[in-house]
Amino acid sequence: MVTTTSSADEHMHNIQTVRRKVEHELKLNISVAELSPLHQQRLLYIPRMPPLLRGAFRVAFGDRTSAAYDVEEIEKRFPKLFGQPVVKIVPNSGGPVTIGKKLRIGVVLSGGPAPGGHNVISGLFDHLQERNKDSELIGFVNGPSGIIDCNYHILTSESIDPFRNQGGFHLLGSGRTKIETVEQFAMAREAAKKCELDGLVFVGGDDTNTNAMLLAEDFKAYNIDTKVIGVPKTIDGDLRNTYIETSFGFDTAVKVYSELVANLGYDASSAKKSYHFCRLMGRSASHITLETALQTHPNMAVIGEEVEANRQSLLSVVSDIADLVVERSKLGKDFGVVIIPEGLVEFMPDMNKLISCLNDHLASNGSSSNDPTEAVKMLDNQERELFNSLPTDFQTQLLLDRDPHGNVRLSQTESERLLITMTKSELKKRSEYKGTFSAISHFFGYEGRCSLPTNFDCNYCYALGHTSAALIEAGCTGYVATVSNLTTLPEQWECGGYPLTVMMNMERRKGKMVPVIKKALISLEDPAFKIYAKQREAWRLTEDYRCPGPIQHSGNMSEELNFTLVANSEMSN
Amino acid sequence: MVTTTSSADEHMHNIQTVRRKVEHELKLNISVAELSPLHQQRLLYIPRMPPLLRGAFRVAFGDRTSAAYDVEEIEKRFPKLFGQPVVKIVPNSGGPVTIGKKLRIGVVLSGGPAPGGHNVISGLFDHLQERNKDSELIGFVNGPSGIIDCNYHILTSESIDPFRNQGGFHLLGSGRTKIETVEQFAMAREAAKKCELDGLVFVGGDDTNTNAMLLAEDFKAYNIDTKVIGVPKTIDGDLRNTYIETSFGFDTAVKVYSELVANLGYDASSAKKSYHFCRLMGRSASHITLETALQTHPNMAVIGEEVEANRQSLLSVVSDIADLVVERSKLGKDFGVVIIPEGLVEFMPDMNKLISCLNDHLASNGSSSNDPTEAVKMLDNQERELFNSLPTDFQTQLLLDRDPHGNVRLSQTESERLLITMTKSELKKRSEYKGTFSAISHFFGYEGRCSLPTNFDCNYCYALGHTSAALIEAGCTGYVATVSNLTTLPEQWECGGYPLTVMMNMERRKGKMVPVIKKALISLEDPAFKIYAKQREAWRLTEDYRCPGPIQHSGNMSEELNFTLVANSEMSN
């Protein structure tokens, strides 16, 4: 999976890189004395990207588009912008490098942080500066609420340089506010006018990009001349489709988790006395768990989408785990590694039903009710039985950890501990089992959201930043910036934009049908899943743990692509 | 802290390295197709070490030694071996490279795994092979119980090569059995005779090295001609003294944890809504927490030894944390990072007393008692009040999670959750506090014990392996192998051995006074602590998080030493 290039190309690339590195170092606007050596080194990294983004390009418009599903309804919701053409950035062969327009662009980071966000910003900034020194980049603070409150900074080299190729979203901060109400839309229009924005870039997941599309339509309807562009971010990897090859941050985050899970495999096989149960982030989709499985070869990985496809109950999953423990124990192995996705219980039909009944009852009780056990009394027999069969800790979590809407806060429920407790009980019923079951629980999520981005995420995000600015200059609005052909060299990547409407469908949210971007769940037909399904049997009873190691930021090892991206690209080719 | 060398030296070193790398690759006895690229690359890494270990050396004996404390008593316990001289491996200038004796050496890995263990083994193996092709290395399986059961493999290139520079202890497995009873000592003597061992190398922490010394004395007393050598291992960093500059594994493990803690710092300052409370391994000593603090600059680090020195109660530590939260909240910052050592509650005089009372009562109840709450009834008023003030979860953990001796299993108690719960309560009492306290708990420990060792740990362990074999060939027994001068280039490291008795004192264990190696706790006078104490005030209210990043295995970044090692070496110079 290491990308290669011809030596002549490589030579040219190296010369250009060295030259730019020296220029870059000279202009770096920060004191580096207090930074860690790797932090300093990463500040000097020059992201690789298609050379055409550096000026000699033009924007080509393709055919009119449609929507993924519910075409009529989507068209009705977006009368102004539905059906816009695909946009591609192409070489302006023979034409001169033109000076760009003077632009004022706003950027906002939305939702959970993901490695690479700062490079979207530096990409935007550099593109604007390279095209026209008088352009300005405005950073809205703490997520979309920064737009509503008109809370922003004008970004300069001084403010951006210390964040080049660094993890986190802390240059601007992030937030989860959405622009939803009539008042909020009005305030966003005011902000766009007040800040004289030519464009506004939303960096976020499926919800944020949906929100960007709604705002683009709203601006158009009110004749606000601010173009709105989305950038696909999420470590979960579920913002991906025919148009978006991967969301940024996934590559880095899975590699952080994979290193840790692999270490736990070796820990299990060294100490030989414990199972490590690891829950990994990814609530709606199990891409992180699947990629981590391919990277590390755990004894068992539970994939939510497969559990759902097979309509497996909680007890059935527990029984599978107990089978593994019993079989390994027969070989004298009372240790191993099991990984599960954060959203696992939501994929189980029985638990899903229980949770949605609880949510309904909790909601109907209203937040004024202090006694959530009332909701349990209102359950049907079947659900009440399931609820009563759960360990007390977990019952408490289901009832007490509720989000601001009153819903069960599943991301906080410790399903890895639930599985450990229930596996223990299940093993007591297995008369053939003579082993000792000791298990240690782990949750890996927050650790990977702000880590130093891989070279892939640095390059990808930097190109996304450039592309977003180019789309705005070309007058595009209601588009997601795309960089594709990602399994080739960054110099060969293709850049452009797809109308956000092409990836939308209608879904029920809070009781209403609304247009949203369809989340990409794992399909059992996905090449990545098939590769896993073919190998997993071999991992069950052996210790075929694979050691990807920590992310390397220089040398050959720094150019490794993740399995999911490569497998998916093979599917589309 | 990057070590440097003159360019001529570097050039020579490079030529030698390249030449050896090619030889090494040709002789590598494994199929690498299924391994990750970094795994493959690390297999080819040639550890750096003092060139004199490659043959042109002799062993020099120094002055007679004594013990750290309780000299008379230690001498009485080790009548045969007390007072042996310090041993140094020195260049055999002018002398020929002699062919070594044909030796048969056993090696055993003991206790929790630590990065680098496999390089002790490859160092031992290569040393034996380089000195005499007919020598044999025997690996005892699953810890010291492998000796008692005479369960071993003869190690060959085929078995060792796939583990070079790799993390984990899984080549042999580890275990926590000690050789303690009269029968176990007799069985160990039998094993030594049956396997015709010239030497036996114990890779382990303070307890294991104490055990090695007892066995050395026993073998001597029974005229068993097997030399016993200890190798200082522990990620906790508490096996360290005038003679041992650091234990192996600490360097790698702290760097794994530091990357994660730093990521959480950026996560906190990006999302701006949560505190991350991280408990870090290190039960008896807080070196890991201190080093992680120096690497990452958290808003607060609680150092167990300081809590003990100041005789801080649980409530007092909670109050300190609440002060931090209140002060940050006044600045609009309801987020941050707090790190604590695994063994924190044991350093609090009130909690320590409570736990030891509970242990006494639980022990006097015997394991037959099914009702641990009886032990609570037997507490004095003051302890019972403290117990009752603890959150219910934590009460349950204290009573139910008990080790095989019936003692409270503190490593499993989630003190980070205890502090979160109690901080929440404390904040309710602070009328000036208007913020929102949301906290996420983490425990980092197992993730770092088996990770790919840093170049430092690879080199250090490889040199320790060579040194151990050299000591055995020179007829030394009851020594710890030492490699010192560690902040210089590996080529300039000094190798030798210290009699294990020099670092012993008498301590009460299970009601009896026994000779043990004194654990190295943090002293408030340690340079590393002083550096931290001087800086920490600046970290409280800012987000001066430092990003060490993931461990890099090649390039300049791979040669970074940890702060604790450098600071301590400055103390001794």
Interface residues (C-beta under 8 A of the other chain):
Chain A: V2 E34 L35 S36 P37 L38 H39 Q41 R42 L109 G112 P113 N142 Q166 G167 G168 F169 H170 G173 S174 G175 V256 E259 L260 N263 L264 G265 Y266 D267 S269 S270 A271 K272 H276 Q295 I440 H442 Y446 E447 G448 R449 C450 S451 L452 E543 D544 R546 C547 P548 G549 P550 I551 Q552 H553 S554 G555 N556 M557 E560
Chain B: V2 E34 L35 S36 P37 L38 H39 Q41 R42 L109 G112 P113 N142 Q166 G167 G168 F169 H170 G173 S174 G175 V256 E259 L260 N263 L264 G265 Y266 D267 S269 S270 A271 K272 H276 Q295 I440 H442 Y446 E447 G448 R449 C450 S451 L452 E543 D544 R546 C547 P548 G549 P550 I551 Q552 H553 S554 G555 N556 M557 E560
